[in-house]
């Protein structure tokens, strides 16, 4: 994989982890309006979406790290 693909995967992974933390920390009515699951007058948190976003983010970061290690030079 090229360096650009690794950077994109890493950035997407970090953004997914951040979104997952926001889902876990913020109540539903305090989520940014562009987040799926936003509701103006509801209480509670989106735990499943938060955990799923964190897992997806970690998977993307692992793939980016593995792609960086796979291009070793053989002498």
Secondary structure in CASP SS format (residue, H / E / C, confidence):
PFRMAT SS
TARGET T0000
AUTHOR 0000-0000-0000
METHOD secondary structure of the structure
MODEL  1
X C 1.00
X C 1.00
X H 1.00
X H 1.00
X H 1.00
X H 1.00
X H 1.00
X H 1.00
X H 1.00
X H 1.00
X H 1.00
X H 1.00
X H 1.00
X H 1.00
X H 1.00
X H 1.00
X H 1.00
X H 1.00
X H 1.00
X H 1.00
X H 1.00
X H 1.00
X H 1.00
X H 1.00
X H 1.00
X C 1.00
X C 1.00
X H 1.00
X H 1.00
X H 1.00
X C 1.00
X C 1.00
X C 1.00
X C 1.00
X C 1.00
X C 1.00
X C 1.00
X C 1.00
X C 1.00
X C 1.00
X C 1.00
X C 1.00
X C 1.00
X C 1.00
X C 1.00
X C 1.00
X H 1.00
X H 1.00
X H 1.00
X H 1.00
X H 1.00
X H 1.00
X H 1.00
X H 1.00
X H 1.00
X H 1.00
X H 1.00
X H 1.00
X H 1.00
X H 1.00
X H 1.00
X H 1.00
X H 1.00
X H 1.00
X H 1.00
X H 1.00
X H 1.00
X H 1.00
X H 1.00
X C 1.00
X C 1.00
X C 1.00
X C 1.00
X C 1.00
X C 1.00
END
